[in-house]
Amino acid sequence: MIEFNLVTTAVAAIIPLVMGFLWYGPMLFKKAWMKEVGFNDDSMKGANMALIFGLSYVLSFLMAFILQTVVIHQFGVQSVLFGEPGFAESTGEAFTYFQDFMTTYGDRFRSFGHGALHGTMVGLFIALPIMGTNAMFERKSFKYVLINVGYWTITLALMGGILCQTAF
């Protein structure tokens, strides 16, 4: 069976923090983002950064955990067969089929590029609609949406690439 790679998941969960440091930092979009959300340097002070970064990492870990099932196609085959008699106990016909399938096709589409493609798709087809809808009701600008969706699309592409490329 395919098992979640917790080490790779933990590493992939660091990516949003690193990307956030770069994307929302002074080298890229700090000034534009702060203007769009109505922050200034004084309003950024006094936050419990340990709590913010800690919870952000936990949420990123959850995202990386489920993103594996999107970028690694073999999880789909496993999920289809999982309810078959004997599969969970590794004794049934479905399990034997799955072992044969993994021997033949287990490494297909397991590259950084393929994972990055699916991560990008998640950014554009899940993050954009959610953030775009929220932004419309919150009366946020198009620039606000571009900054945030750009961050998530690139971040999810990197996460997807790392998750997909790493062997299970």
TORLUM-366933 format. One record per residue: residue in one letter; x, y, z of N, C-alpha, C in turn. Coordinates in pm, whole numbers. Example, Ala and Ser with C-alpha at 12.3 -4.5 7.8 and 13.67 -1.06 7.14 Angstrom:
<atoms>
 rest    npx    npy    npz   capx   capy   capz    cpx    cpy    cpz
    A   1319   -569    780   1230   -450    780   1320   -330    780
    S   1285   -225    708   1367   -106    714   1290      3    787
</atoms>
This chain:
<atoms>
 rest    npx    npy    npz   capx   capy   capz    cpx    cpy    cpz
    M     83   -118      0      0      0      0     88    125      0
    I     31    232    -48    100    361    -43     73    421     94
    E    175    468    156    159    535    285    202    680    270
    F    141    763    350    180    904    349    322    916    400
    N    402    993    330    540   1016    369    540   1137    463
    L    545   1111    593    534   1220    689    654   1313    688
    V    773   1261    658    891   1348    650    878   1445    534
    T    840   1393    419    821   1480    303    708   1580    329
    T    603   1534    394    492   1623    429    541   1735    519
    A    622   1701    618    675   1802    710    764   1902    637
    V    844   1854    542    930   1943    463    845   2033    373
    A    747   1973    305    661   2052    216    584   2159    294
    A    553   2131    419    478   2227    502    560   2350    537
    I    689   2343    520    775   2460    545    767   2558    428
    I    733   2510    311    734   2594    191    646   2718    204
    P    521   2709    254    443   2832    267    508   2937    357
    L    580   2892    460    647   2988    548    763   3057    476
    V    843   2979    406    956   3037    331    905   3129    220
    M    806   3080    145    750   3161     37    685   3289     92
    G    618   3276    205    556   3394    266    660   3498    304
    F    772   3453    358    882   3542    393    930   3618    270
    L    943   3545    159    990   3609     35    881   3693    -30
    W    763   3635    -49    655   3697   -126    602   3824    -59
    Y    580   3812     73    523   3925    147    630   4010    215
    G    755   3983    182    867   4058    239    906   4177    153
    P   1005   4251    198   1044   4374    128   1099   4352    -14
    M   1148   4231    -44   1204   4207   -177   1095   4200   -284
    L    973   4160   -246    870   4144   -349    748   4232   -323
    F    649   4184   -248    519   4252   -246    479   4310   -111
    K    573   4332    -21    539   4382    112    459   4512    106
    K    510   4611     35    443   4741     31    305   4731    -34
    A    299   4661   -146    170   4648   -216     70   4571   -131
    W    113   4461    -70     23   4381     13    -24   4461    134
    M     69   4529    202     30   4609    320    -70   4717    282
    K    -51   4779    167   -146   4881    122   -284   4819     97
    E   -287   4702     32   -414   4638     -3   -492   4590    120
    V   -421   4551    226   -492   4504    346   -507   4614    451
    G   -449   4730    425   -463   4843    516   -371   4835    636
    F   -256   4772    621   -158   4764    729    -51   4870    709
    N     17   4901    819    139   4981    813    238   4918    910
    D    358   4972    915    462   4911    999    419   4904   1146
    D    348   5006   1194    304   5006   1333    198   4898   1360
    S    109   4877   1265      3   4777   1287     57   4634   1283
    M    177   4618   1231    238   4485   1224    307   4447   1356
    K    326   4544   1443    395   4519   1570    299   4460   1673
    G    356   4386   1767    279   4338   1880    206   4206   1859
    A    222   4145   1745    155   4016   1719    236   3904   1784
    N    168   3800   1822    234   3682   1877    284   3598   1760
    M    404   3627   1715    458   3564   1594    484   3415   1613
    A    519   3373   1734    539   3229   1758    408   3154   1736
    L    299   3208   1785    168   3146   1766    128   3149   1618
    I    148   3262   1553    113   3275   1411    192   3176   1326
    F    323   3170   1345    405   3079   1265    377   2933   1302
    G    356   2906   1430    326   2769   1472    196   2719   1411
    L     90   2798   1422    -38   2757   1363    -32   2753   1211
    S     43   2845   1152     60   2843   1006    127   2714    961
    Y    225   2669   1038    291   2544   1004    196   2426   1016
    V    117   2422   1122     20   2314   1140    -79   2312   1022
    L   -130   2428    984   -223   2435    871   -154   2396    740
    S    -30   2436    723     45   2398    604     69   2247    600
    F     91   2188    716    109   2043    723    -19   1972    679
    L   -133   2020    726   -261   1961    685   -279   1973    533
    M   -244   2088    480   -256   2109    336   -163   2015    259
    A    -39   2002    304     56   1913    237     10   1768    247
    F    -47   1733    360    -94   1596    381   -197   1557    275
    I   -295   1643    253   -400   1609    156   -355   1636     13
    L   -262   1728     -7   -213   1758   -141   -145   1635   -204
    Q    -88   1548   -121    -27   1426   -174   -128   1344   -255
    T   -252   1340   -208   -353   1259   -277   -394   1321   -410
    V   -367   1448   -427   -398   1515   -554   -284   1497   -654
    V   -161   1507   -608    -47   1507   -700      8   1367   -728
    I    -25   1269   -645     23   1133   -665    -96   1048   -709
    H   -102   1016   -837   -218    945   -893   -238    807   -833
    Q   -132    743   -789   -143    609   -736   -231    603   -612
    F   -245    715   -541   -337    719   -427   -481    695   -473
    G   -514    742   -593   -649    722   -646   -679    575   -669
    V   -583    502   -722   -603    359   -745   -621    288   -611
    Q   -537    324   -516   -548    262   -384   -683    292   -321
    S   -731    414   -333   -858    450   -270   -976    376   -333
    V   -967    346   -463  -1073    271   -530  -1077    127   -477
    L   -962     70   -451   -954    -70   -410   -964    -90   -259
    F   -950     16   -182   -938      4    -37  -1054    -70     28
    G  -1173    -55    -19  -1289   -119     41  -1311   -263     -2
    E  -1229   -311    -93  -1245   -448   -141  -1204   -548    -33
    P  -1274   -661    -27  -1243   -762     76  -1097   -806     69
    G  -1033   -807    184   -895   -852    195   -790   -749    161
    F   -830   -633    111   -730   -534     70   -654   -480    191
    A   -726   -439    293   -661   -381    410   -574   -484    483
    E   -610   -610    474   -533   -715    542   -422   -769    452
    S   -411   -720    330   -310   -764    233   -324   -910    196
    T   -449   -959    190   -470  -1100    157   -559  -1122     36
    G   -629  -1021     -9   -729  -1041   -113   -677  -1021   -254
    E   -764  -1051   -349   -733  -1036   -491   -704   -891   -526
    A   -778   -798   -464   -758   -656   -492   -618   -612   -449
    F   -571   -665   -338   -437   -629   -293   -331   -682   -389
    T   -348   -804   -435   -255   -862   -532   -254   -779   -660
    Y   -374   -739   -706   -384   -653   -824   -309   -523   -800
    F   -328   -464   -683   -264   -337   -651   -112   -352   -650
    Q    -61   -459   -592     84   -482   -591    138   -493   -733
    D     67   -567   -817    109   -580   -957    103   -444  -1028
    F     -4   -370  -1001    -20   -237  -1060     96   -147  -1019
    M    129   -147   -890    236    -60   -841    372   -102   -897
    T    392   -231   -916    517   -278   -975    533   -223  -1117
    T    423   -221  -1190    427   -176  -1329    418    -24  -1342
    Y    329     38  -1265    297    180  -1285    327    270  -1165
    G    389    217  -1063    409    292   -939    493    418   -951
    D    578    422  -1051    664    541  -1067    618    635  -1177
    R    503    607  -1236    453    692  -1345    407    827  -1290
    F    438    930  -1362    398   1067  -1327    446   1106  -1187
    R    563   1057  -1148    619   1090  -1018    741   1179  -1036
    S    716   1300  -1082    824   1395  -1104    788   1529  -1040
    F    891   1609  -1020    867   1743   -967    774   1821  -1058
    G    799   1815  -1188    718   1891  -1284    572   1851  -1283
    H    547   1722  -1273    408   1676  -1271    337   1721  -1143
    G    406   1709  -1031    348   1757   -906    326   1907   -907
    A    421   1980   -966    406   2126   -975    287   2163  -1063
    L    266   2087  -1170    149   2112  -1256     20   2098  -1175
    H      9   1990  -1100   -113   1971  -1021   -124   2072   -907
    G    -11   2109   -848    -14   2214   -746    -63   2347   -804
    T    -17   2378   -925    -63   2500   -994   -213   2493  -1021
    M   -260   2376  -1062   -403   2359  -1088   -485   2381   -960
    V   -434   2331   -848   -503   2354   -720   -506   2504   -690
    G   -395   2572   -714   -392   2717   -692   -493   2791   -777
    L   -497   2757   -906   -585   2830   -999   -732   2788   -989
    F   -757   2661   -964   -895   2611   -968   -958   2589   -831
    I   -880   2605   -723   -939   2597   -589   -911   2727   -512
    A   -782   2764   -502   -749   2885   -425   -808   3011   -488
    L   -796   3025   -620   -849   3145   -688  -1000   3161   -668
    P  -1081   3059   -693  -1225   3078   -671  -1261   3111   -525
    I  -1193   3046   -431  -1223   3074   -290  -1181   3215   -254
    M  -1058   3250   -284  -1008   3382   -247  -1077   3492   -327
    G  -1105   3464   -454  -1174   3563   -536  -1314   3592   -484
    T  -1385   3488   -445  -1520   3506   -389  -1514   3584   -258
    N  -1422   3545   -170  -1408   3618    -44  -1374   3765    -70
    A  -1282   3789   -162  -1239   3925   -191  -1354   4012   -243
    M  -1440   3953   -325  -1554   4031   -376  -1646   4074   -262
    F  -1677   3983   -172  -1767   4017    -62  -1700   4108     41
    E  -1567   4098     53  -1493   4184    145  -1455   4317     81
    R  -1493   4334    -45  -1465   4457   -122  -1315   4482   -136
    K  -1240   4373   -156  -1096   4385   -177  -1070   4404   -326
    S   -953   4456   -356   -919   4489   -494   -873   4366   -572
    F   -869   4383   -702   -816   4280   -791   -668   4258   -761
    K   -599   4365   -727   -457   4356   -692   -438   4268   -569
    Y   -524   4281   -471   -522   4197   -352   -534   4050   -390
    V   -628   4020   -478   -648   3882   -523   -523   3832   -596
    L   -469   3912   -686   -349   3870   -760   -231   3842   -668
    I   -209   3927   -571    -97   3907   -479   -114   3775   -403
    N   -231   3754   -345   -253   3636   -262   -266   3507   -343
    V   -337   3511   -453   -351   3390   -535   -219   3358   -603
    G   -143   3459   -640    -10   3433   -695     78   3361   -595
    Y     73   3407   -471    149   3341   -364    107   3195   -350
    W    -23   3171   -339    -70   3034   -317    -47   2944   -438
    T    -59   2997   -556    -38   2914   -675    108   2870   -684
    I    201   2961   -664    342   2925   -668    378   2833   -551
    T    327   2864   -434    353   2782   -316    301   2640   -334
    L    178   2627   -381    120   2494   -403    193   2418   -513
    A    241   2490   -614    320   2425   -720    448   2367   -661
    L    517   2443   -578    640   2393   -515    611   2276   -421
    M    506   2290   -343    468   2181   -251    434   2054   -331
    G    353   2071   -435    314   1957   -517    432   1891   -582
    G    527   1972   -628    647   1916   -691    727   1832   -594
    I    748   1882   -476    825   1808   -375    751   1682   -333
    L    622   1692   -309    544   1576   -266    539   1468   -373
    C    527   1507   -497    513   1408   -605    646   1342   -638
    Q    753   1415   -633    884   1363   -672    939   1264   -570
    T    909   1283   -444    966   1201   -340    904   1062   -342
    A    988    962   -336    941    823   -338    858    793   -213
    F    762    704   -231    677    666   -118    723    540    -54
</atoms>
